[in-house]
């Protein structure tokens, strides 16, 4: 069972909004049988998230203010793929350094997810980072805006899983990342993938791994 990319002819695409991070277009799409539908689409550059787990099986979380929901959320370090041509793994390493002050020796892919495929093309690749070392104080990145006062916390994976299932943690990257990491590292269910493994993203050529 695998998700497959499918080409549908876009008859027209009308810009509705141009923002700092994402755009909104109204597409007229031919579904292939002569039927045409109109769909509003949020165009998003994509995101990388980092589930950083130390040798004692603790996950590193940061607390960040999220204005649309007016709440402080505990989340894995994460960031936009907003630098043209940047490799996703390099982007993840940059975000781990900037948001949490750590570097990782080994990287693998934990999950690939479309966040809201009914209305947005936002795709997230969540990495598992191991072999962590803390950045020296004089090398730390100075955050701006919502990142200027973020705090970090190490949480045991089983404790984080309990918090997810009790409804105390709400960030989708946290929920997905914690549950997947627990599957792999605590329960021995499944495995991670290479950082070079295919990533199904809207508008990107498909790999042979996605062919029927």
N, C-alpha and C positions, 0 to 999 in steps of 0.2 A: 504494500500500500504506500503510495507516494503521491505528493502533490505535483501537478504538471502545469507548466506554462502553456497558455492557450492564447493565440493571437485573435483578437477581434478588431475589425476595422473601425477606426475612429473617424466618423464622417466629418465632425467639426469639433473644435475645442475653443471655448470662449473664456478668456481671462475674466475673473470676477473680483479677485483680490490679490494683491502682491504685498507680502509681509517680510519681516526681518528674517524669519526662519522658514516659513512655508508659504505656498501660494494655493489659491483655490481656483479651479477651472470648472466650467460646465461642459461636459463631453456629450456629444451625440454618438451613440455606439450602435453599430450594426451587429446584432447577435448571431448572424450567419444564416438566418432563415427568412431574411427580408424584413424582420421586425427591428425597428429602431427604438432605442430608449435614451432618455436624457438622465445623466448622472453627474452630481456634483462630486468633485474629487479634490481632496487635500493632497498637494504634492509636497513630499517631505524628503530631505536629503538622506535620512537614515541615521541610525544610532548604534553605538557600540556600548556594551555594558561589561563590567568586569567583576566576576565572582572570585575574589581573592581569598584563598584559604591557606592558613598557616599549617605548620607541622603537627599542631595539637587539634586540628580540625575545627578551628574557629574561622568564621567569616568576617571580613572587614566591611563595616557599613558606615556611611556618612549620613548626616542629617541635613536636609536641605529644604528651604522654604519653596513651596509650589503655589504660586499666586492664584491660578484658576480655581483651585479648591481651598485656598486660604488655610493651608495646613503645613506643618513641618513633618516631612516623611523620612523614615530611615530607608536608605537605598544603597545598592552597590554603586561604586563609582561608575560614571557613564558620561557620554558626551556625543555631540552631533558629528556626523561625517561631513563637515563643512569646509574641509580643505581639499580642493580639487586634486585628484590623483593620489591622495594619501592612502596607503595600505591600511585596511581595517585593523590589523594587528598592531601596527605602529600607532594608529589613533588610540587604541585601547591602552597601550603602554604610556602614551602621553597623558591620557586622562587619569590613569592610576597615579602617575607622578604628580600631576597638578592638583587633583582633588584630595588625594589621600596621603601623598608623600611617601610612596613605596615604589620599588621596582621589583619585577618578577623575573626569575630565571627560566621558567618553562611556561608555555602557553598552549592551550588547546581550545577547541570549540565545544561549548556545552549545549547551546540552543540557537536556532534561527527562528524568528517569530515575526509575523505581520501583526502589528498592534491593533489595528481596527480596519480590516480589509474591506468592510462594507462601505467605507467612506474615505479611506486614506491609503496611500501606498507606503506608509512608514514601515520600514523593515528594521529589525533589531538583531544583531548578532551578539550573543552573550558568551564571553570567553571565561574559561577557568584559568586562573593565574596561580602558580605555585612557586615555591622557592623564593619567598619574599624577603627583601631587605629594606629597612627604613632609610629614607634620605636624610642626610645630615641637616641640622637646623639651618645652617647658612646657605644651603642649596634649595631650600623649600620654595615652592612657587607661591606668590602672593595673589590670592584670589580677588575677584572683583564682583560687584553686585551680589546676587544670592550666594555666591561662593566665598565671599569675604570672611564669613564667620562660621563656616561649617565645622562641626565637630565629628570625630570618628569614634567608633566603638568596635571592639572585638567581641563577637558573640559565638558561643558554641553552636555548631550546626543543628544539633537536636533541639536546642533552646529556640533558635530562630524558626525551626519548623513548627514547634508548638505555638509560637507567636503568630505565624502565618495562619495556622488552622484555627486558632482562637479568634481571629479577626482583628488582631492588634497591629499587624503590618499590612500595608495596603498598596505600596508601590508595585506595579506589575513586574518590573525587573527583579525586585526583591522576592516576590512570591514565586515567580518562575525559577529564578536562579537558585533560591534556597531549596526548593523541592527537587530540582534536577541534581543539584550538588549532593543532597542527601541520598538520592537514588544511587548515584555513582560512588560516592566516598563512604557512606555509612552502610548502605544496604547491598552494595555490589551488584546493582541492577543497571545494565547498560554500560556504555563507555563514552568517552569524549572522542572528538574527531580532530583531524589535522587542521591547522589554521589555513591551509590551502584548499580545504574541502569546498565543493561548490556551494554557492549561496544564492538561492532563488530570490531575486529582487526584481521589482517592477521595472521594466524598461531595459533590463540587462540581458545579454545573450544567455541562453540556457546551456548548461553543461550536458554532456551525454548521459550523465547520471540521472537526468530528469526526463530522458526520452522514454516513451512507452515501450 
